[in-house]
Amino acid sequence: MHISNLHKTKIYLVVLKIYLAGAAISCAAKALAQGVIANEAQNIFSFPPKERIDNIRYLIKRAAQLKHVDRDSSFLLYRSALQESYNSSYEEGIVNISFRLSDYYCRKGLYDSSISINLRIFRFCRQESPSKGNLVRLYNNLAQANFFKGEFSAATQFNYKALYELYKGETRNPELAIITYTLTARPLSLFGDHKTALKFLEFAEYLALRSRKERLLSHIYSDLATIYYNQKIWQKSYEYCRRVLSINPENCDGTAYVTAASTLAYICILHKEKQKALLYARKAFKKSETIKESGAGINALIALGYACYCSKNYRQAVHYLKKGLREAERTGGKQEMANCHGLLANIYRDRKRFKEALYHQEIYNNIKDSLWSRENIESLHKIRVNYDLIRKNATLTEKQLLITSQNNTIKDMYIWIICISSGCLIIVILSIFKHKKEIFIKSLQSERISNLQHKSEILEQEQEIALLKAMMKGGEKERARLAIELHDGVIGQLSIIKTLFNAFQNRYPVLDHAVDYKDAVQQFDDTILELRKITHNLIPEILLQEGLYDAVHLFCDRISQATGVQINVSLSGIMPPLDPDTELSIYRIIQELVQNIVKHAHATKALVHFTYHAGTLGITIEDNGSGFNKYAREGYSGMGLKNINTRINALQGNFEMTNNSYGTSVYIDLNITQ
């Protein structure tokens, strides 16, 4: 029958509530929890093999969640999962769960059970890949259980095997290396080899700091505090104890906290600070009550009993020490038993109860003799020798691997050279191709940009030309308006006045002999004639009637008659009829240049020559005068030359002026579209 995860969760919540109901119904709650878990396991184990494995993993996960809330419920779930793992031949589950149960047994002081469950999985760990590190973990568990049990000879043997597998294997698990070095240092410190023990712990500390394993770091600091305490280096011991207590409680191991607080109590006793010693001892005892671990609880009881003894509170000291002794006898911890018996012997001796003192002293001596047996000393020496041998073998292996690597490198050198050369050649070819592609893309982009710029420039030029043409057209309209005003208005009025003067002369014949009157009439006629010339210049009617060449020819003839400068006008080719606006602009340009010759050049001869060929009209204007260097130097700064330049730009033509001692030459090229 399939049970949903929601149903499972509800069942485990019921179990948890039952276990937390109180001490009065604890036994009933445990029995009920066993029944519920057994029923649930029975339902789960009816699944096919694949579904069984999934549900075993689920049980492991649930047990891990309950580990810090209710260890007993967690233990029951682990036991059920382990049994089904054996039934399903699920080796990974067997090994994983066995390690967790081993830790549970060790914390409860059930060292024989811890050793037994580790030995059962030895064959599974030996068959696995060394990279998993399970064999190293197995030897560490066996070493820890035997150490707490007081079997130091067996503990050192397993420490040696764990070190050997660690160096031989391929595991890169820093946590496993930290635990191995920490466990190896403990028996070394116990037998007085503090120097070697410190080397292991310092290396473990380095790995823990680098991998940020604070829980393991708390163990290392507590062990370092113990070693320095045994060496009577109180200051360093105190510093490491304070480091343990300064770690975040969530990341600090409870056993390490109890050990550090107990060591601080011993240091305070040595410094005659009895109240502080009691304070630290009570902290250790309170913490041990919280974590409910057998080894930590015994150490806390011994520290509290010793603090009470130093404070002359013999009754409480005996109470705590006897409680610790009973727990040590239950777990088989020889070192703790020896400490309890030694302190009890001192207490009874001080109270002059020599019979009880002798009893405890004899037991203390017997346990110490067993701890310091020849077998344990030989084991200590053996682990040191084997450790040195392991390091030497590791060095030799590294050298052999280096030689092999060099040989392989020499053999494969040509292959690597060919591969690298080929790769480089391919990279160079690809780079060249990419570079050419980039150049091509850039050239296209540059061409597009230049085309856009050219179009923009053309558009700007067209706009500018259109603006110039509009300005010139507006100017010509204004000229025409002024010419009409002068012709129809001023000249008309002057003609009427001239008629009145003639009428006066006919009426009064005497005026025919008046010289002043005749001069005034002549001056009046000259004024009318000049105004007529101005109107003809403003609106050259001959330009509209006869064309550009004839209009220029007539204009130059009039200038020659008026000024005496001989101006020749000639034409090469046949000039087609031009747009009226274009003809008017060219006429104004020639008009301005001829007037400049008359005003500034002091010339006696001038030439205006037209050349037309293949749509290009060339105009050459030359004179034999002194020129007008001022205007040439200032870059067409005169108003007349500025107007000339503006008109030529509007016609999209070219304008060039040269000046020398023989006169001035002006060249104009215009592209004429018919």
VENQUIKA-V901401 format. One record per run of one state. SS is the DSSP state (hx for helix, st for strand, lp for the rest). FROM is the first residue (numbers start at 0). TO is the last residue. If there is no record, write none. Layout:
SS & FROM & TO
SS & FROM & TO
//
This chain:
lp & 0 & 3
hx & 4 & 18
lp & 19 & 21
hx & 22 & 43
lp & 44 & 47
hx & 48 & 65
lp & 66 & 69
hx & 70 & 86
lp & 87 & 89
hx & 90 & 107
lp & 108 & 109
hx & 110 & 119
lp & 120 & 120
hx & 121 & 126
lp & 127 & 128
hx & 129 & 131
lp & 132 & 132
hx & 133 & 148
lp & 149 & 150
hx & 151 & 167
lp & 168 & 172
hx & 173 & 189
lp & 190 & 192
hx & 193 & 210
lp & 211 & 212
hx & 213 & 229
lp & 230 & 232
hx & 233 & 245
lp & 246 & 252
hx & 253 & 269
lp & 270 & 272
hx & 273 & 290
lp & 291 & 292
hx & 293 & 309
lp & 310 & 312
hx & 313 & 330
lp & 331 & 332
hx & 333 & 349
lp & 350 & 352
hx & 353 & 370
lp & 371 & 372
hx & 373 & 410
lp & 411 & 411
hx & 412 & 506
lp & 507 & 507
hx & 508 & 512
lp & 513 & 513
hx & 514 & 537
lp & 538 & 539
hx & 540 & 545
lp & 546 & 546
hx & 547 & 562
lp & 563 & 564
st & 565 & 571
lp & 572 & 578
hx & 579 & 600
lp & 601 & 603
st & 604 & 612
lp & 613 & 614
st & 615 & 622
lp & 623 & 627
hx & 628 & 632
lp & 633 & 637
hx & 638 & 649
lp & 650 & 652
st & 653 & 659
lp & 660 & 661
st & 662 & 670
lp & 671 & 673
//
